[in-house]
Amino acid sequence: MRTLLFVCVLLWNSISCASLECDVDLNGDGQCDSYSVVSSEPDSGLSEVTIKVGGSGQERKGIFSLGNGGLFPGYIPGDFSLLLDFYTRNTDLTKYDFRWVPALKDWVLYKTSTWVEPSRDEKYSLGNEVLPDEARFPQQFHVRRIKCCVLFSEFSGGGPVLQELSSEDAVREVSKDFQFVLENYRMGEDGSLLYRVDDKGKKIPKVAPKDFLYEMTLILGEDNASFVNDYARFLYQNENFVMSAFLLRDIHKKYPEKVEATINLADAYSGMGMQKEACALYREYVDKMLALGREDQVSEPIKSKAHCI
């Protein structure tokens, strides 16, 4: 696989960024879609994003307030995302997600997300303040699924008016995406959502974006809790301890009887260095296994972790 290179050059008072060697497929058709991001007038904060639709000779343009943010391929094929008003130390994040619709020959905005990441605050990242455990997790999510059809190319000037889907329709759309992820997860390494291969042939884990992981917790139920637990374990195994714990906390709260989620959450907390919380959960796991008559299935290392100091 070729490496995607970006070049940013100063053009008078604007900055132009573009993908040079193109291996980005933004509409899921198997062909390269190159793009460029060019800032407009100085101090306006606006940038023009131009995407050349591979193989069609056509292009689509939109104008957005990106700050230091930009465009990146989405988690699900045919999607891409824009980070808006993004700055290095800003704890408030805003993301727009677009999905290619062949019938419209354009990308459609299907989701907007905002959330807060306290750990980005410079008092923790640059100062000497100790990061509280709870501040490690993303917070204050506001995720909206948007009614069709707001086109990418309609974002110019004041931009289009966005209408939010009803709660019921939003759940249906989240469930469709969830089902797609579930089916790909079951395919293992043959699926398209667990790993990608870099230019050196190394497998790199692909992780669902934080706003979608949050949406997973909204539709968490008895029928899908086992998969969410498995996906959280996948995150843990790839050292994404925070988002693993983020999912597992909800399973443990809603289904405390699920012993696998209990020990997985303990492992995730341990990976984060939250040893007090981890120890309490290891002890809870051991107690649950004893109550179930499954003491022989508890390893000695786990028993030792349950003895809090």
C-alpha atoms as one frame of an Amber mdcrd trajectory, in Angstrom:
protein
   0.000   0.000   0.000   1.300   3.433  -0.844   1.823   5.983   1.879  -0.512
   8.957   1.864   1.511  12.153   1.785   0.265  15.632   2.564   1.793  18.901
   1.391   0.856  22.264   2.878   2.186  25.377   1.170   1.796  29.062   1.898
  -0.067  30.794  -0.934   0.037  34.504  -0.170  -2.167  34.626   2.913  -3.716
  31.186   2.633  -2.586  27.635   3.256  -3.213  24.789   0.844  -3.075  21.144
   1.908  -3.505  18.231  -0.453  -3.097  14.471  -0.650  -0.348  13.706  -3.180
   0.142   9.942  -3.421  -3.454   8.920  -3.235  -4.571   5.731  -1.565  -7.694
   7.201  -0.010 -11.019   5.770  -1.112 -13.601   8.135   0.318 -16.701   6.750
  -1.383 -16.058   3.021  -1.082 -15.914   2.275  -4.826 -12.343   0.955  -4.810
 -10.882   3.981  -6.598  -8.711   6.761  -5.270 -10.423  10.040  -4.331  -7.823
  12.801  -3.964  -8.678  15.941  -2.046  -7.331  19.323  -1.080  -8.009  21.747
   1.763  -7.360  25.425   1.027  -7.898  28.157   3.594  -9.803  31.155   2.304
  -9.380  34.790   3.312  -7.027  35.525   6.234  -8.607  35.305   9.680 -11.892
  34.039   8.261 -11.350  30.585   9.746 -12.942  29.042   6.655 -11.438  26.395
   4.379 -12.557  25.045   1.025 -12.459  21.242   0.849 -12.334  19.846  -2.694
 -12.686  16.126  -3.395 -11.993  14.693  -6.837 -14.243  11.665  -7.256 -11.969
   8.940  -8.618 -12.706   7.681 -12.099 -15.520  10.158 -12.771 -13.664  13.354
 -13.625 -16.003  15.156 -11.225 -15.312  17.014  -8.018 -17.316  18.109  -4.997
 -16.589  21.182  -2.891 -17.668  22.419   0.506 -16.645  25.279   2.785 -16.146
  24.629   6.501 -14.662  26.191   9.612 -11.869  23.704  10.285  -9.356  25.588
  12.406  -6.454  23.155  12.580  -8.781  20.270  11.809  -9.242  18.524   8.510
 -10.568  15.547   6.583  -9.908  11.882   7.284 -11.404   8.634   5.963 -14.307
   7.254   7.971 -14.458   3.990   9.869 -17.139   2.515   7.612 -16.273   2.331
   3.879 -17.843   5.186   1.921 -17.626   7.557   4.890 -15.326  10.425   5.706
 -15.180  12.830   8.625 -14.304  16.461   9.186 -13.005  17.863  12.452 -14.375
  21.391  12.814 -13.000  24.297  14.856 -10.210  22.021  15.998  -7.223  23.373
  17.925  -4.402  21.536  19.664  -5.334  22.190  23.299  -9.066  22.637  22.837
 -11.021  20.158  24.963 -14.248  20.644  22.954 -14.455  18.531  19.802 -16.857
  18.744  16.872 -17.059  16.200  14.058 -19.208  15.939  10.941 -19.624  12.547
   9.254 -20.483  12.169   5.567 -21.553   9.053   3.643 -21.479   8.504  -0.113
 -24.884   8.038  -1.762 -24.436   6.714  -5.335 -27.886   7.849  -6.454 -27.033
  11.441  -5.512 -23.401  11.218  -6.681 -22.374  13.084  -3.565 -21.653  12.583
   0.117 -24.510  13.190   2.533 -24.130  14.494   6.068 -25.561  11.781   8.324
 -24.171  12.645  11.740 -22.816  15.534  13.798 -21.050  14.936  17.092 -19.689
  17.077  19.880 -17.976  15.945  23.056 -15.396  17.018  25.616 -11.999  15.453
  26.274 -10.726  16.913  29.575  -7.351  15.185  29.183  -6.519  17.598  26.347
  -6.502  20.528  28.771  -3.006  22.005  28.938  -3.118  22.067  32.735  -2.773
  18.277  32.501  -0.840  17.882  29.237   1.630  20.722  29.857   1.201  21.657
  33.512   1.827  19.721  36.669  -1.751  18.948  37.635  -2.552  15.277  38.106
  -5.193  14.032  35.699  -8.209  12.767  37.683  -9.338   9.284  36.712 -12.719
  10.447  35.413 -11.067  13.118  33.248  -9.424  10.391  31.180 -12.764   9.559
  29.582 -14.546  11.536  26.849 -17.622  13.265  28.273 -20.738  15.309  27.434
 -21.509  13.611  24.139 -24.156  15.164  21.923 -24.560  13.033  18.817 -27.213
  13.832  16.231 -28.238  11.675  13.297 -29.265  14.023  10.472 -32.230  13.721
   8.110 -31.447  13.027   4.467 -30.357  14.638   2.335 -27.877  17.389   3.164
 -25.151  17.194   0.514 -21.465  17.883   1.102 -21.511  20.290  -1.847 -24.283
  22.346  -0.177 -21.896  23.571   2.503 -21.054  27.046   1.326 -21.859  30.480
   2.629 -24.134  30.086   5.620 -24.445  26.339   5.036 -27.617  24.223   4.844
 -30.212  23.889   7.582 -29.817  20.615   9.465 -32.774  18.611  10.715 -32.294
  15.922  13.316 -33.859  12.477  13.012 -36.417  11.455  15.600 -35.129   9.333
  18.475 -36.700   6.210  16.990 -35.241   6.793  13.518 -31.837   7.635  14.976
 -31.787   4.351  16.890 -32.602   2.491  13.685 -29.704   4.160  11.861 -27.291
   3.452  14.708 -28.475  -0.167  14.762 -27.789  -0.520  11.020 -24.212   0.685
  11.488 -23.848  -1.524  14.550 -24.995  -4.565  12.558 -22.455  -3.773   9.838
 -19.682  -3.628  12.441 -20.906  -6.863  14.052 -20.878  -8.746  10.739 -17.365
  -7.514   9.922 -16.108  -8.345  13.406 -17.306 -11.918  13.003 -15.221 -12.169
   9.820 -12.094 -11.550  11.881  -9.051 -10.463   9.923 -10.938 -11.107   6.670
 -13.314  -8.265   7.506 -12.683  -4.623   6.697 -13.048  -3.064  10.148 -10.516
  -4.692  12.485  -7.201  -4.025  10.777  -5.595  -2.151   7.939  -2.171  -2.864
   6.470   0.401  -0.064   6.345   2.994   0.504   3.617   5.382  -1.879   5.385
   2.844  -4.680   5.463   2.198  -4.321   9.182  -1.321  -4.788  10.513  -2.678
  -1.694  12.261  -5.820  -1.983  14.397  -8.804   0.035  13.182 -10.915   1.397
  15.998 -14.446   2.744  15.810 -14.566   6.513  16.486 -15.446   7.638  19.978
 -18.823   9.064  19.002 -19.852   5.694  17.538 -18.635   3.855  20.640 -20.845
   6.224  22.612 -23.758   5.338  20.304 -23.079   1.661  21.064 -23.851   2.349
  24.713 -27.178   3.929  23.716 -28.415   0.728  22.072 -26.828  -1.652  24.571
 -29.176  -4.545  25.276 -29.255  -8.176  26.284 -29.016  -9.224  22.632 -25.809
  -7.320  21.870 -24.014  -6.968  25.222 -21.792  -9.980  24.499 -20.553  -8.445
  21.253 -19.938  -5.052  22.865 -17.955  -6.898  25.538 -15.928  -8.698  22.847
 -15.267  -5.447  21.001 -14.157  -3.814  24.250 -11.761  -6.727  24.745 -10.400
  -6.099  21.236  -9.748  -2.480  22.266  -8.022  -3.647  25.451  -5.802  -6.096
  23.568  -4.668  -3.191  21.370  -3.958  -1.054  24.453  -6.903   1.284  23.971
  -7.673   0.956  27.658  -9.747   4.116  28.018 -12.333   3.337  25.357 -12.388
  -0.318  26.398 -13.309   0.767  29.913 -15.728   3.329  28.475 -17.806   0.521
  26.933 -17.376  -1.977  29.747 -18.546   0.446  32.422 -21.961   0.551  30.788
 -22.192  -3.231  30.493 -21.154  -3.685  34.116 -23.679  -1.105  35.287 -26.581
  -2.512  33.273 -25.691  -6.211  33.470 -23.622  -6.750  36.645 -24.194 -10.505
  36.413 -22.029 -10.749  33.269 -18.803 -11.975  34.832 -16.718 -11.641  31.650
 -17.483  -7.931  31.462 -16.521  -7.604  35.137 -13.045  -9.039  34.707 -12.548
  -7.249  31.382 -13.352  -3.934  33.064 -10.906  -4.806  35.839  -8.206  -5.442
  33.222  -9.004  -2.173  31.425  -8.797  -0.188  34.664  -5.519  -1.919  35.482
  -4.177  -0.960  32.064  -5.097   2.647  32.819  -3.266   2.515  36.148  -6.523
   2.705  38.132  -5.426  -0.079  40.474  -7.860   0.645  43.310 -10.868   0.364
  40.996  -9.350  -2.658  39.245  -8.723  -4.524  42.494 -12.311  -4.038  43.666
 -13.558  -5.506  40.373 -11.164  -8.474  40.512 -12.525  -9.207  43.982 -16.090
  -8.851  42.696 -15.286 -11.253  39.855 -13.853 -13.875  42.218 -16.908 -13.581
  44.500 -19.258 -14.015  41.545 -17.394 -17.076  40.303 -17.544 -18.591  43.787
 -21.305 -17.976  43.913 -21.666 -19.687  40.530 -19.675 -22.697  41.680 -16.914
 -21.936  39.187 -14.041 -21.302  41.580 -11.866 -23.821  39.727 -12.008 -21.544
  36.665 -10.397 -18.614  38.483  -6.651 -18.472  37.918  -4.218 -17.891  40.747
  -2.975 -14.585  39.245  -6.555 -13.259  39.286  -7.024 -14.399  42.891  -3.873
 -12.532  43.857  -5.099  -9.378  42.112  -8.272  -9.559  44.196  -6.310  -9.061
  47.414  -6.207  -5.278  47.608  -3.469  -3.658  49.618
